[in-house]
Amino acid sequence: SDIWHKKNGLARVNRSILVRLYLCNQQVPYHQYRYKHTTYPPPSKKSNPAGGLLVTFGAITLVGGLTLVYAKKDPEFREWLGRHVPVTESIIRFMYQEDYTYQDSVLNFLGSTKEFMVELFTSKKSDEEKRLEKERCDIVDPTVEEYRVDNIIQHTEGKVPSGRSEGPTKKTIAQLEEAIKTASEVAVPAYGKAICTLKDYMEQVDIIIDSSIEMHNPQTWGILRQRSEAKAKCIEAAEAAANEAIENLNKMRGALESDIDAPKAAIDQAHRNLDRVLFDIKQAKQAYVEEKAKCDLTEKYWRKVEQARSYFLEEIETLFPGTNICERRFKLEGSTDLDLFLLHVMSHVIYYQKELSKMQTIMDNRMNQALNLARQCKPEELSDIVIEKRLEEERKCKDLEYQKKALCLRADGERDLRRQMKLQAEAHADHIRDAVLLKEKEMERKAQRLLDERLAAEKEEYKLQLAAMVGRLRGVDSALKARAKADSSAQQAQALWGACQALLAAIKANTPCVPWDKQLRPLTPEINAIEQVTAGSDELIESVVNGIPKEAKRRGVFSEDALRERFLKVERVARRLALVPEGGARLPVYLLSYLQSAVLMSTHNPMPASELLDQRTDFSQMDTYEILARARYWLDRGDFTQALRYMNLLKGAARTVSSEWLYETRLMLETQQAAQALMAHAQAQGLMYLQ
């Protein structure tokens, strides 16, 4: 028995075999084999299947979950588990989202399910395929490396029936299964090789079709020729191998149905293996037939393209004899040939566009009609549609013949036209030669007339040049006058600057050894001098002069030193009246205010840093002493404007005492501001004319 197992070709079937032979494991008893591979159900057991199924499912789920968790933690165990149970690797990757998230996995599953449903509803299976699918056995575990068919013939009690010998039966069944395996290993790969060869051939044809005429690679035709020969050989070999395999399989089926001495289970199993091999060969042949149909369609399309290219080359050769359009640099002689070429190409493009649009519309309509008629089962009308298609093809052929004949007639007409034009050109040349002599005399007369006209034009141009020179002289005169006016304005600006400087000096003038109340002097002479310089021509100066207070013009203003001296007296009196309100008070209040002014000492830092940094300050909380100290601080630094702002914060009797000083200071600042504005305006005018 062991020697028979070693010699048996189907004793061990590797899982890499192309055709799967569905054999039973040797450990399965014959009565289980019989119930498994026949339509007779096994005897029923009187037990509760729900409880056992639930316990079994729970145990399997628990053990499987723990196994997957441990496999995630242990890489070596995971690798071992993946080799023996390949499905676990995909489950682990799905559980821990190693490749895709749950959302992506669900979307991929839905997409594949949708494609499967579309293929299921769009494809129709034959009755033979459905029958073979129903009779198909359960597939054994693909992870098992090999299977044995040693004890394919077993009985319930393990005894050999009388009248039969075990050795020859096993050998006959094994030889048949070995022949089935050999047939499948020859036919299906032959079809696969033929399909690959057809795809390579179609790919090369697509390259030739997609490339332009002038971009053809010379090696492409050699490759196409080799692949065409390989295609023919592969097709012949595949068909021969398939026919031989089918013939051998039919012989094997006849042998199985004859007087072979073997158990019915073994014969049924051999029948199923035979049907499976035939089904695989049929599937491979179906794929081969589909690919061959695509290849035939590609060849037909290629022939159409080559026919169109040849027809186009013939048309170009007819229109332009001796022209090779396949050259790198396609040249046409003259603009007439180019126009004719463009007209020809454009007419073809427009014609084919119209035909394409019309054919698309017609074919869509015919397709819809054919579908409707197919649903209504009207073969007569379908035949009419086929006849119309044939008529349309015949009409296209006639149109092509008509276009070709029209092209030939056009080419002949173009040649005749060129010959006639050449004769006309020679006659025209003779006519031109005679006309040139007449034209020469006429040109002499024209030349004399042009000479006279040119002399007259030169005289006119000379007069224009004289007029231009006169214009330039007038421009120089205007420029000199403008320069004189600018000099006068500059002198006026200088005089204005001097008058403004005199006004500013009169405001700041200080006479030493003279009391401050004796230093007042009217500013009318200085202001009149400014008005005399401008003479009312400058609105800005007039507005500023009118804005000077009348009292300052009539009486004058105190100088800064005089106001500073008066401030010291005002400060002393204001400090003594710091506690006295504006309406006056009793004698004790005056006495208390005087004592407070005598006791309080002046601070060395009257201005806090916060006020110097222009921070927020509450001036309403300041008393008279703080206000006077800040005003004294800014007055010592010559800032009368800031000192005036602080003095305006005084209240009570102190404000009444300092009111006259506030008025005089305000009058001086207004006059000084007006004088500074006049001075700035005078300086601006002087700079303008200086430039």
Stockholm file with secondary structure:
# STOCKHOLM 1.0

chainA/1-691         SDIWHKKNGLARVNRSILVRLYLCNQQVPYHQYRYKHTTYPPPSKKSNPAGGLLVTFGAITLVGGLTLVYAKKDPEFREWLGRHVPVTESIIRFMYQEDYTYQDSVLNFLGSTKEFMVELFTSKKSDEEKRLEKERCDIVDPTVEEYRVDNIIQHTEGKVPSGRSEGPTKKTIAQLEEAIKTASEVAVPAYGKAICTLKDYMEQVDIIIDSSIEMHNPQTWGILRQRSEAKAKCIEAAEAAANEAIENLNKMRGALESDIDAPKAAIDQAHRNLDRVLFDIKQAKQAYVEEKAKCDLTEKYWRKVEQARSYFLEEIETLFPGTNICERRFKLEGSTDLDLFLLHVMSHVIYYQKELSKMQTIMDNRMNQALNLARQCKPEELSDIVIEKRLEEERKCKDLEYQKKALCLRADGERDLRRQMKLQAEAHADHIRDAVLLKEKEMERKAQRLLDERLAAEKEEYKLQLAAMVGRLRGVDSALKARAKADSSAQQAQALWGACQALLAAIKANTPCVPWDKQLRPLTPEINAIEQVTAGSDELIESVVNGIPKEAKRRGVFSEDALRERFLKVERVARRLALVPEGGARLPVYLLSYLQSAVLMSTHNPMPASELLDQRTDFSQMDTYEILARARYWLDRGDFTQALRYMNLLKGAARTVSSEWLYETRLMLETQQAAQALMAHAQAQGLMYLQ
#=GR chainA/1-691 SS CHHHHHHCTTSSCCTTCSSCCCCCCTTSCHHHHHHHSSSSCCCCCCSCHHHHHHHHHHHHHHHHHHHHHHHHHCHHHHHHHHHHCTHHHHHHHHHTTSSSCHHHHHHHHHHHHHHHHHHHHHCCCCHHHHHHHHTCCCCCCTTSSCCCCTTCSCCTTSCCCTTCCHHHHHHHHHHHHHHHHHHHHHHHHHHHHHHHHHHHHHHHHHHHHHSCSTTCCHHHHHHHHHHHHHHHHHHHHHHHHHHHHHHHHHHHHHHHHSSCCSCHHHHHHHHHHHHHHHHHHHHHHHHHHHHHHHHHHHHHHHHHHHHHHHHHHHHHHHHSTTCCTTSSSCCCSHHHHHHHHHHHHHHHHHHHHHHHHHHHHHHHHHHHHHHHHHHHTCHHHHHHHHHHHHHHHHHHHHHHHHHHHHHHHHHHHHHHHHHHHHHHHHHHHHHHHHHHHHHHHHHHHHHHHHHHHHHHHHHHHHHHHHHHHHHHHHHHHHHHHHHHHHHHHHHHHHHHHHHHHHHHHHHHCCCTTSCGGGCCCCCHHHHHHHHHHHTTCCHHHHHHHHTSCHHHHHTCCCCHHHHHHHHHHHHHHHHHTTTCCTTCCCHHHHHHHHHHHHHCCCCSCCSCHHHHTTCCCCGGGCCHHHHHHHHHHHHHTTCHHHHHHHHTTCCTHHHHHHHHHHHHHHHHHHHHHHHHHHHHHHHHHHHHHHC
#=GC SS_cons         CHHHHHHCTTSSCCTTCSSCCCCCCTTSCHHHHHHHSSSSCCCCCCSCHHHHHHHHHHHHHHHHHHHHHHHHHCHHHHHHHHHHCTHHHHHHHHHTTSSSCHHHHHHHHHHHHHHHHHHHHHCCCCHHHHHHHHTCCCCCCTTSSCCCCTTCSCCTTSCCCTTCCHHHHHHHHHHHHHHHHHHHHHHHHHHHHHHHHHHHHHHHHHHHHHSCSTTCCHHHHHHHHHHHHHHHHHHHHHHHHHHHHHHHHHHHHHHHHSSCCSCHHHHHHHHHHHHHHHHHHHHHHHHHHHHHHHHHHHHHHHHHHHHHHHHHHHHHHHHSTTCCTTSSSCCCSHHHHHHHHHHHHHHHHHHHHHHHHHHHHHHHHHHHHHHHHHHHTCHHHHHHHHHHHHHHHHHHHHHHHHHHHHHHHHHHHHHHHHHHHHHHHHHHHHHHHHHHHHHHHHHHHHHHHHHHHHHHHHHHHHHHHHHHHHHHHHHHHHHHHHHHHHHHHHHHHHHHHHHHHHHHHHHHCCCTTSCGGGCCCCCHHHHHHHHHHHTTCCHHHHHHHHTSCHHHHHTCCCCHHHHHHHHHHHHHHHHHTTTCCTTCCCHHHHHHHHHHHHHCCCCSCCSCHHHHTTCCCCGGGCCHHHHHHHHHHHHHTTCHHHHHHHHTTCCTHHHHHHHHHHHHHHHHHHHHHHHHHHHHHHHHHHHHHHC
//
